[in-house]
Amino acid sequence: MPKNKDIKCILIIGSGPIVIGQACEFDYAGAQSLKSLREEGIKTVLINSNPATIMTDPSMADHVYLKPLTTKSIVEILKDHPEIDAVLPTMGGQTALNLCIEADEKGIWSDFGVKLIGVDIDAINITEDREKFKQLMGRIGIPVAPAKTVTSYLQGKEVAQEFGFPLVIRASFTLGGSGASFVHRAEDFDELLTYGLEASPIHEVLIDKALLGWKEYELELLRDKNDNVVIICSIENMDPMGIHTGDSITVAPAMTLSDTTYQRMRDMAIKMMRSIGDFAGGCNVQFAVSPDEKEDIYAIEINPRTSRSSALASKATGYPIAKVASKLALGFTLDELQNQITKSTSALFEPTLDYVIVKIPRWNFDKFEGSDRTLGLQMKSVGEVMGIGRSFQEALHKATQSLEIKRNGLGADGKGYTKYDQIIDKLTHASWDRVFVIYDAVQAGIPLSRIHEITKIDMWFLKQYEELYALEVEISKYDIDTLPKDLLLEAKQKGFADRQIAHMLRCLESQVYNKRDEMGINRIYKLVDTCAAEFKAYTPYYYSTFEAEIESADGKRYVDNESIVTDKKKIVVLGSGPNRIGQGIEFDYSCVHGVLAASECGYETIMINCNPETVSTDFDVADKLYFEPVFWEHIYDIIRHEKPEGVIVQLGGQTALKLAEKLDRYGIKIMGTSFESLDLAEDRGSFSKLLQANDIPYPDFGVAETADEALALADELDFPILVRPSYVLGGQGMKIVINKDELEAHVIDLLRKIPNNKLLLDHYLDGAIEAEADAICDGENVYIIGIMEHIEPCGIHSGDSNALLPPFNLGDLVMQQIKDHTHKIALALNTVGLINIQFAIKDDKVYIIEANPRASRTVPFIAKAYGEPYVNYATKVMLGDKKVTDFDFNPQLKGYAIKQPVFSFNKFPKVNKQLGPEMKSTGESILFIDSLMDDAFYDLYSRRKMYLSK
């Protein structure tokens, strides 16, 4: 039992919808925390408004409230649950901390006798209020950058005069660096100061001397009530100070710190954590280190909660920070808790890594036309990937292969920059692709000293790049028949993909793969075990690498593979890779439920994914976790090693779906809907023939592969025309054009960005109503799990629309057509599993816009609204374990549920915020209303006219 016997019921505050700066790492933290508390027999009550997360699944907490994150909701919950003893706000990011403070200021916690655990109010206030933080650091003798807090325009001008430029302006009480900026010139100061003061909820900013070019580090700490402190992980930012840590490439453990400086940093971090308050829980501390021999250390900030970095640190080390922090908040001490991975050592230890972790952020600038793509103090990335390797070079390559941006790794794919001026410009203005441009710079012969002078990236990292390029040059001297084994092994150990090596050798990827096979250069798998193999690990969490053969005493040659294959029947679930707009946390939700359902059907479950923020990459979700790029070469090797019954591709969004063709070609079984059917739905021509054969209406359309073909089609289709490329997610590249000039410009632009793509041109049904349906089909029976009507008119991407479940003004005739069309299409496509169909309704006639035979972003929303585990059912259908008729469907919903999109436009102030067919929202919340008389619905419905005026 927990040491604090008074706590029997805890309220956990979630983080709400996904926004840039606060992503699904808090779903991971919250889900771990709820599991951890339940293990101790604690009753849990959760409030969170995000329907797409695992955390808000009814199975996760005793009571889940999908309510807006406001003090009004908190009061309603506390009235309903007088048994709540304590609140744990550290799992829900800044949103939860801010709500916790507001509730405290209003006296809500004291009124209901609720105790705050895991952090205390003083700690939140000290760390959020930059002036208080600076004063505290002064008292405990920890250096910080010279800085002053200001609350008015005039004060700001005085400070700027005193400090001189460059300066940093940081807004108080904001998340993801909102309102922060660099000021290099006096003439930009006025505008940026005003922007910072407006962004801060208390209209306060901190102006500090810019530590440009200093190195940046983070430490993750845990402390218990007895003041034991452990440092779980050290993280070094490859990018120097000046780029938000969420937008930086980060490496664990720290690579370029001298041991003495690291010891000083540890002591400072422990002193800081002990000084901010007397609480048991987790902390993230950030430091700047001068890039000279002195290695001066300045404290930047401390966050007394789980963070994006703590999710990364948990996945990097195998030490579940949120899980342990929750138990510490209950009063346990670190020495009383078990190491979750070894099961034989205590949690009072610091993990040791015998591998390297590289995290690279994932951006979505293509969704924000005209946005400023340079990286700075405001976070702009929407997700991230993590690579694990035996060396920095291998981990860096694996991370770049995980990004899904049509690159095969660093260099060796013919896609780099070659013009000197362009490379220098790209290095000078840090942008999303700088990780690749450094390689281009080395290739172009730009000296490392010059690259260092421009980027301030430590020479150690630059030398790693130089070694990689030198290896590429060496390999390029050979062809596939003459390449020596030791060079091929070295290339694989440094993370080069077969595709890259094929590029160097001027041959096919399959030839390199076969050559490796012949030479016995095969991937082996190593355990992430927290203790560098000092103790036995019980948790099967693996990464791949390459090793030279070992010769035993009796002359046997072998490589040491730690992934032991069982003789159980297995299923592989392909994850959805990094979060991005159009493919977010809802696919992680689907993957986790798919894994659990396959397990219930008696399969050994294998998860492949590379996103460190998600629940699917938690070490205790699947029977085996391969933390690997969702990249063909890696997947194929795992499948050859494990020999599963089949692979589930329907749950991981477009990432997994795109691999279906390769799986099919290599004779690997796809569970559920076949590749032919998946492909048929994507191929507009074939799909329309299917609709025609079933007498289902669709808008007039044509397919074009050149601008000339598109212009000729326009005469037949009539404007407005919706133009879109095939095989994309989140409406990427979609646009409505109203004349031939616009059409020509957009088609040329699309074909430049996505060469050899078929473009679909549809006559756009102006002013139509849009609706969508999700269904489960077993090839014979169809069950529609939900029909939603969009409040916005057709033409706004479904992910950006407010959607009502059930529909609010579609007549019986229209509803019947939707049901009939859904049944017919699901069966005609031989769907086995999930399908999502989108409709346009004009003059009471229902047209088909598209059908996707996979999990969609609305499935978790419908599951939460109706309280039914639809992904579980659909997975059992895919596996052939159950028929649709075997389930007892019993949806429960009083009134209506509204799916409300959430945008992160505040990160891109000068961007066109108009909505259209290309998706721009980063997340969503759910709102329940009893009737259409509700003010929230009235407000949304009245605003729809805004879009109709175009």
FENFENRA-V440422 format. One record per helix or strand of 3 or more residues. SS is the DSSP state (A for helix, B for strand). FROM is the first residue (numbers start at 1). TO is the last residue. If there is no record, write none. Layout:
ss/from/to
SS/FROM/TO
SS/FROM/TO
This chain:
ss/from/to
B/9/13
A/25/39
B/43/47
B/63/65
A/71/80
B/86/88
A/93/105
A/108/111
B/115/117
A/121/128
A/130/140
B/147/150
A/153/163
B/167/171
B/181/183
A/186/199
B/205/209
B/215/223
B/229/237
A/245/247
B/250/252
A/259/275
B/281/289
B/297/303
A/308/317
A/321/329
A/334/336
B/356/362
A/365/367
B/383/389
A/392/402
A/420/428
A/434/443
A/448/455
A/459/475
A/485/493
A/498/505
A/509/519
B/524/527
B/541/545
B/570/574
A/585/600
B/604/609
B/624/627
A/632/642
B/646/648
A/653/657
A/660/665
A/675/682
A/684/693
B/701/704
A/707/717
B/721/725
B/735/737
A/740/753
B/759/763
B/769/778
B/782/793
A/798/800
B/803/805
A/812/828
B/832/842
B/845/852
A/859/866
A/870/878
A/884/886
B/896/902
A/905/907
B/923/929
A/935/943
A/945/948
